[in-house]
């Protein structure tokens, strides 16, 4: 079977498993594992992390606050997460969950605290700065803000994918509502309400006044990944995953 056909068949199979509830996750080696094996590996049932656990999966060299991370490393709402080449991390903080791809740096900042158990409070992520790299995120109902070198994105109850470069950012509002403003031109701004990757955008560092935001294609993320990280925080995407948007490669980087 040609490689492209094999990858497409594998993708379709994973989507079908997600729809049936049989899918539990993908290991660091990229292999599908069953619900029982996943529970054994992470000490959890699919659809959530073990209490006290932040990281669902990682590969390669990932650092939290400058220290090499393992599956047991806690991630809080004020941490700095960095990934090296051919690395990624899938993690959650409170009601927010993330896939940070390779060669990325993400700075988290907290806002208010929320009770997560009896007499236990946890600081929640309020703002994120994606200094460089690629980030897929799903958020709870509270307000958040993501900044890059070229864009500020106000979000609420949203799934969003962002790529950050010095001269340009890519933003796909996968679902929910965002307010995008170009850092170097407050007249370049746009409110987006999306149901299903409806309006991806590029945001440039320079250009004509009021024209730094322009349409972009859908790329580099997909619905199966959104399903995974929504399940980590006990939710589902607002659309059925089978038949949803997919990227051409299954690589998590």
Phi, psi and omega in degrees: 000133178300151184303314182300319180293322178296315180297320180294320178296319180295319178299313179299320179297317179296320178298319179295321178294320177301317182296326183274350182085004183275342183282134179246325180167179176240130181286173178301334179274358178088009182266140176292137176232150185282169179304315183295318180292323179296318179297322179291320184291315186254357182066034185215164169267148177304145181101359178189163177264152173301142180304130182091349179266136179254325190259127177273317181200153173205161178211147180078202181266112177239134180240140172242117183055037176086355180254139180298129186268152169235179179298338182271353182292127176284146174239126181248177186283003179232026186263164174247124182244132180230140176239146178265191179296141180054045179227159173200164174218137175244120187209169179222147172226115184062233180264013181246142182223154193214151162239114176256120185275186187293157177053047183235155173224124183233125176254122178261144175225142186264161172240245182283169175257153180227142176289127179247358179183184182299114178059022179244127177245145179231132176292136181259149176293128178250317180221153181227137172243114176269094185296316176202156174106203190227134185219127171253129186224149166230140188234153171287193189282343181289161182284144177223166175219133174246134175238148173229177178300339184239354187215150168240128184237114173271133187222156177208120177054052195232150162259131186212143176240131184227137169241135186238124176226161183301325186253357184195147174238153173242132180226123172244116172280097186295320172196155182100201187234136175225156172237112185255131178228133176288134182300320186267005180201096181297345177281346174267097182211155182205134172264128183238129171243117188235141174260328185197077178057042191282334189213067174298150184220147165261141176234115187267160177280336182212163180147194182291139180305129180081003185232025183277352177252129182218159181299149180223163177279164170284132182199154163065016173203165180205176188288331180294325177289320176298319178301316182299309185284332173296321179296330179299332181247022171077027180232178175230149172299156182278024178209156178290137182285315180303132182081005182281186181289138181225152173262162189289335182246144177268002179300135179277357186283000000 
